[in-house]
């Protein structure tokens, strides 16, 4: 009797070790992987601009095989995968061209959107090329838009997602802070860096409120990106890249795998 119990115990240990060595993930797989498809929506932070390894079929949308949606799909093998996120997308673009993959069988939806609506590219261009006061004024204009107009646009997107995929779990991913403060760093002044970080917090707070109002999960990426901001010495974000302007201020492949993917894993 004791021998049998010992054999069973040892066998269990060997099976567990084998699973670990072969990379088996059944114990950690999202239940959504078995019950429904995954649809990835949103802007360049979800398509993977800055991560490289772009799918040729995605054209100017620049969907990357190193972006968090692609990585999640590879790890969890959902029933289906629609990678619709696209560089430059605003809320109206999501509504117009990204929702075709949603249906009653969709189990998981991820989305990051709102930054382009608020004028992300123009804010960064202004702050790079203009004075501290001009940068701060442009950011204040963006904040006013986030207060007055963005909530309604997010509500429309979120309500449409719910109507098309009523049983899906929806994870709304936010944006990281760009800069590590209080350190010597070439480029923008401390005033500009602080104002840009505050703008990211302001946008995240607005997006999180609307996500919660629709019963969605807000995926806050600021904590995993902590210590990996621009000026940190271990940045997961591109700084200004004059050779590839489009990748400036976007997550690197490490930012996608180390910053965004763990947040989606936890939320899904």
Helices and strands as residue ranges (DSSP letters): H 2-22, G 26-28, H 31-35, E 37-42, H 44-47, G 56-61, H 68-76, E 81-83, H 91-97, G 99-101, E 106-112, H 120-129, H 132-145, I 146-150, H 151-164, E 169-173, H 190-213, E 217-219, H 222-225, G 245-247, H 253-254, I 255-260, H 261-267
